[in-house]
């Protein structure tokens, strides 16, 4: 998501936008970004979101 990340580092290291970091802090969630060229990671993230919604 280009609006949330200012710079992509090596591996999963990201420099997050200040406004996005403030929003994450306010709503108390951790950022967990997928690698740009690894489409197989997206399904795992979506499944985790789906399971969390069911638990709520």
N, C-alpha and C positions, 0 to 999 in steps of 0.2 A: 504494500500500500504506500504509494509515493507521498501521500499527505501526512503519514505518520512517521516516516523514517527520513532523516536527513542524509545519512551516509551508511552504506553497508560495509561492514568489516569482514574479516576472515571468519569462516564457519558461521555461527549464529550470532555473532557480535553485530549490534546495530547501534547507531547514534540516533536516538529518538528525538523527534520534534518536541520543543518545550511545551507547546499547548497539548500535544497528545500525552506527554508525561504527566501534565497537571490533571488531565481528565482521568488517566489511569490511576493516579493517586487518589483523586476524589471518589471514584467508584470502587476503589480497592481491588484492582485486578492486576495480574502480572502479564506482561507482554511475552508472547511466544511466537516468534515469526518463523515461517517456513523458509527454506533455502530457495532462491529464485529459480533455479533450474531443476528442482526436484518436485515434479508433479505428484508423485506418490505420497508425499507428506500431507498434502491437502486433505485427502480422504480421512486420514487419521485424526486431524484437527477437527474436521466437521463431525466425526463420530463422537469425539469427546464433548463437543458442544451439545449434540443431540442428547447424549446421556445426562449431561448436567441439567438440561431443560426438563427432562423426565423426572429427575430427582426433586426438582423444585415444585 
